[in-house]
Amino acid sequence: MKKKLNLFIVELKETFSIKKIFKELFTLHLQEYFLLFLMIIAQVATFLFIKNSSLLTLILSISSIINLILVDRGRITNFFWGSITTMAWVIIAIRTHLIGDIVSQIFYLIMQFIGIYIWGKNLSETNKPEVQSKKLSVPQSTLYTIGTTLLYFIIVFISKKLGGVQIWLDAALLPLAIVGQFLMTFGYRSQWIAWNIINIINIVIWYNQYLINGNSMALSMLILQIAMLFNSIYGWIIWFNKSKIIVQSK
């Protein structure tokens, strides 16, 4: 237990180290810098040209984009940016009364620290700078599918009781978040199926929120979700190719 705690403390310090954070930002490929540049420019433009744009949404957007690019590459400092993103997102979800989003973002926040330990352990064992991509077995895939479906209907029931909005869409976020985050934490490429579905659902949710409220926060979040969908598609391609390379090398 003491050994695990010491490993967690070491990896926590590494993940939140300014030196490590900047070092891993300079390990990206050219196409990733291009993708990062385009997504950040889109968010800054949204902030500058939309009236009453939220600074909190801008912070969330930029940290989320950097977090996702680093997840694409399997870099552990993604959890630093993920922590900033989830804390900001919880505040926004509370303001917009999206119950499923509130719970899923709190779950994401907790999982950032679990992820630091698991990824840190993985990196120390493989002695590689990037977490390696793995493929789910058929029994594992079946178990995750059944669990996600059951949890979805439980969240629908709870959301109705709590007076949530867009319940049938919003309720899907937490089950998919749990599955996606666990798969991401343990290095499985199937995480990207969950992230792609989540991003598509969030595009619909924030589009509806914009139609209902017409506010700048909803529009900013909609643009962010579109950027996140492009990134999750790219991440799926990267992790799928990494897992094929690993299989071929065995």
C-alpha positions as CSV (number, residue, x, y, z in Angstrom):
1,M,0.0,0.0,0.0
2,K,2.8,2.4,0.9
3,K,4.6,1.6,-2.4
4,K,1.4,2.4,-4.3
5,L,1.0,5.7,-2.4
6,N,4.6,6.7,-3.1
7,L,4.2,5.9,-6.8
8,F,1.0,8.0,-6.9
9,I,2.7,11.0,-5.1
10,V,5.7,10.8,-7.5
11,E,3.4,10.7,-10.6
12,L,1.1,13.4,-9.2
13,K,4.1,15.7,-8.8
14,E,5.3,14.8,-12.3
15,T,1.9,15.4,-13.9
16,F,1.5,18.8,-12.2
17,S,5.2,19.8,-12.8
18,I,5.5,22.9,-14.9
19,K,8.6,21.5,-16.6
20,K,6.9,18.3,-17.5
21,I,3.8,20.1,-18.7
22,F,5.8,22.2,-21.2
23,K,8.1,19.3,-22.1
24,E,5.2,17.1,-23.3
25,L,3.6,20.0,-25.2
26,F,6.7,20.1,-27.3
27,T,6.5,16.3,-28.2
28,L,3.5,16.6,-30.5
29,H,3.6,15.9,-34.2
30,L,3.2,18.6,-36.8
31,Q,-0.4,17.7,-37.7
32,E,-1.3,17.8,-34.0
33,Y,0.1,21.3,-33.6
34,F,-2.0,22.3,-36.7
35,L,-5.1,20.7,-35.1
36,L,-4.4,22.4,-31.8
37,F,-3.9,25.8,-33.5
38,L,-7.1,25.6,-35.4
39,M,-9.2,24.5,-32.4
40,I,-7.7,27.2,-30.1
41,I,-8.2,29.9,-32.8
42,A,-11.8,28.9,-33.2
43,Q,-12.4,29.2,-29.4
44,V,-10.6,32.5,-29.1
45,A,-12.5,33.9,-32.1
46,T,-15.8,32.8,-30.5
47,F,-14.8,34.5,-27.2
48,L,-13.9,37.8,-29.0
49,F,-16.7,38.1,-31.5
50,I,-19.7,36.8,-29.5
51,K,-21.2,39.3,-27.1
52,N,-21.1,38.4,-23.4
53,S,-18.8,35.4,-24.0
54,S,-17.8,33.7,-20.8
55,L,-14.1,33.7,-19.7
56,L,-14.8,30.5,-17.9
57,T,-15.9,28.8,-21.1
58,L,-12.8,30.0,-22.9
59,I,-10.6,28.6,-20.1
60,L,-12.5,25.3,-20.3
61,S,-12.3,25.2,-24.1
62,I,-8.5,25.7,-24.3
63,S,-7.7,23.3,-21.4
64,S,-10.0,20.7,-22.9
65,I,-8.4,21.0,-26.3
66,I,-4.9,20.6,-24.9
67,N,-6.1,17.7,-22.7
68,L,-7.5,15.9,-25.7
69,I,-4.5,16.3,-27.9
70,L,-2.3,14.9,-25.1
71,V,-4.7,11.9,-24.6
72,D,-4.3,11.3,-28.3
73,R,-0.6,10.9,-27.8
74,G,-0.9,9.0,-24.5
75,R,0.9,11.6,-22.5
76,I,0.3,11.7,-18.7
77,T,0.2,15.5,-18.4
78,N,-3.3,15.3,-20.1
79,F,-4.6,14.8,-16.5
80,F,-3.3,18.3,-15.5
81,W,-5.4,19.9,-18.2
82,G,-8.2,17.5,-17.6
83,S,-8.5,18.6,-14.0
84,I,-8.8,22.3,-15.1
85,T,-11.4,21.3,-17.7
86,T,-13.6,19.2,-15.4
87,M,-13.7,21.8,-12.6
88,A,-14.7,24.5,-15.0
89,W,-17.3,22.2,-16.7
90,V,-18.9,21.4,-13.3
91,I,-19.6,25.1,-12.8
92,I,-21.1,25.5,-16.3
93,A,-23.2,22.4,-15.9
94,I,-24.6,23.7,-12.6
95,R,-25.5,27.0,-14.2
96,T,-27.4,25.2,-17.0
97,H,-29.1,22.6,-14.8
98,L,-27.8,19.6,-16.8
99,I,-27.9,16.9,-14.1
100,G,-26.2,14.2,-16.1
101,D,-23.4,16.6,-17.0
102,I,-22.9,17.7,-13.4
103,V,-22.5,14.1,-12.2
104,S,-20.4,13.0,-15.2
105,Q,-17.9,15.9,-14.8
106,I,-17.5,15.2,-11.0
107,F,-16.8,11.6,-12.0
108,Y,-14.2,12.8,-14.6
109,L,-12.5,15.0,-11.9
110,I,-12.1,12.0,-9.5
111,M,-10.9,9.8,-12.4
112,Q,-8.1,12.3,-13.3
113,F,-6.3,11.3,-10.1
114,I,-7.0,7.6,-10.6
115,G,-5.7,7.9,-14.1
116,I,-2.5,9.6,-12.9
117,Y,-1.7,6.5,-10.8
118,I,-2.7,3.9,-13.5
119,W,-0.9,5.7,-16.3
120,G,2.1,6.4,-14.1
121,K,2.3,2.7,-13.2
122,N,2.0,1.7,-16.9
123,L,4.7,4.1,-18.0
124,S,7.1,3.0,-15.3
125,E,6.6,-0.7,-16.2
126,T,7.0,-0.2,-20.0
127,N,9.7,2.6,-19.6
128,K,8.0,4.4,-22.5
129,P,6.9,8.0,-22.8
130,E,3.4,7.1,-24.1
131,V,0.7,4.8,-22.8
132,Q,0.2,1.9,-25.1
133,S,-3.1,1.1,-26.8
134,K,-4.9,-2.2,-26.1
135,K,-8.0,-4.0,-27.6
136,L,-11.0,-5.2,-25.6
137,S,-11.9,-8.9,-25.7
138,V,-15.4,-9.9,-26.8
139,P,-16.5,-10.8,-23.2
140,Q,-15.2,-7.4,-22.0
141,S,-17.0,-5.6,-24.7
142,T,-20.3,-7.4,-23.9
143,L,-19.9,-6.6,-20.2
144,Y,-19.3,-2.9,-20.8
145,T,-22.3,-2.7,-23.2
146,I,-24.7,-4.3,-20.7
147,G,-23.4,-2.2,-17.8
148,T,-23.7,1.0,-19.8
149,T,-27.3,0.3,-20.9
150,L,-28.4,-0.5,-17.3
151,L,-26.8,2.6,-15.9
152,Y,-28.4,4.7,-18.6
153,F,-31.9,3.8,-17.6
154,I,-31.1,4.4,-13.9
155,I,-29.8,7.9,-14.8
156,V,-33.0,8.6,-16.8
157,F,-35.1,7.7,-13.8
158,I,-33.0,9.9,-11.4
159,S,-32.9,12.9,-13.8
160,K,-36.7,12.8,-14.1
161,K,-37.0,12.9,-10.3
162,L,-34.5,15.8,-10.1
163,G,-36.2,17.8,-12.9
164,G,-33.3,17.7,-15.4
165,V,-33.6,19.0,-18.9
166,Q,-33.1,17.1,-22.2
167,I,-33.2,13.9,-20.0
168,W,-33.0,11.2,-22.7
169,L,-29.9,12.8,-24.2
170,D,-28.3,14.1,-21.0
171,A,-28.7,10.8,-19.2
172,A,-26.5,9.1,-21.7
173,L,-23.5,11.2,-20.7
174,L,-22.7,9.7,-17.4
175,P,-22.8,6.0,-18.4
176,L,-20.7,6.7,-21.5
177,A,-18.4,8.9,-19.4
178,I,-17.8,6.1,-16.9
179,V,-17.1,3.5,-19.7
180,G,-14.9,5.9,-21.7
181,Q,-13.0,7.1,-18.7
182,F,-12.3,3.6,-17.4
183,L,-11.2,2.4,-20.9
184,M,-9.0,5.5,-21.3
185,T,-7.5,5.0,-17.8
186,F,-6.5,1.4,-18.6
187,G,-5.4,2.1,-22.1
188,Y,-8.1,0.6,-24.3
189,R,-8.7,2.0,-27.8
190,S,-12.5,1.4,-27.5
191,Q,-12.6,4.5,-25.3
192,W,-12.9,6.5,-28.5
193,I,-16.3,5.0,-29.4
194,A,-17.6,6.4,-26.1
195,W,-16.0,9.8,-26.7
196,N,-17.3,10.1,-30.2
197,I,-20.9,9.3,-29.0
198,I,-20.6,11.7,-26.1
199,N,-19.4,14.5,-28.4
200,I,-22.2,13.9,-30.8
201,I,-24.8,13.9,-28.0
202,N,-23.2,17.1,-26.5
203,I,-23.4,18.8,-29.9
204,V,-27.2,18.1,-30.0
205,I,-27.6,19.1,-26.3
206,W,-25.7,22.4,-26.7
207,Y,-27.4,23.2,-30.0
208,N,-30.8,22.7,-28.2
209,Q,-29.6,24.9,-25.3
210,Y,-28.6,27.6,-27.7
211,L,-32.0,27.4,-29.4
212,I,-33.8,27.6,-26.0
213,N,-31.7,30.2,-24.3
214,G,-29.8,31.9,-27.2
215,N,-26.9,32.8,-24.9
216,S,-23.2,33.1,-25.7
217,M,-22.2,30.3,-23.3
218,A,-24.3,27.8,-25.1
219,L,-22.9,28.8,-28.5
220,S,-19.3,28.7,-27.2
221,M,-20.0,25.2,-25.8
222,L,-21.5,24.1,-29.1
223,I,-18.4,25.2,-31.0
224,L,-16.2,23.5,-28.5
225,Q,-18.1,20.2,-28.9
226,I,-17.7,20.3,-32.6
227,A,-13.9,20.8,-32.2
228,M,-13.9,17.9,-29.6
229,L,-15.6,15.6,-32.1
230,F,-13.0,16.2,-34.7
231,N,-10.3,15.5,-32.1
232,S,-11.9,12.3,-30.9
233,I,-12.1,11.0,-34.4
234,Y,-8.4,11.8,-34.8
235,G,-7.7,10.1,-31.4
236,W,-9.5,7.0,-32.5
237,I,-7.3,6.8,-35.6
238,I,-4.1,7.2,-33.6
239,W,-5.0,4.6,-30.9
240,F,-6.3,2.1,-33.4
241,N,-3.1,2.3,-35.4
242,K,-1.0,2.1,-32.2
243,S,-2.8,-1.1,-31.1
244,K,-2.3,-2.7,-34.6
245,I,1.5,-1.9,-34.4
246,I,1.6,-3.6,-31.0
247,V,-0.2,-6.7,-32.2
248,Q,2.1,-7.0,-35.2
249,S,5.2,-6.6,-33.1
250,K,4.3,-9.6,-30.8
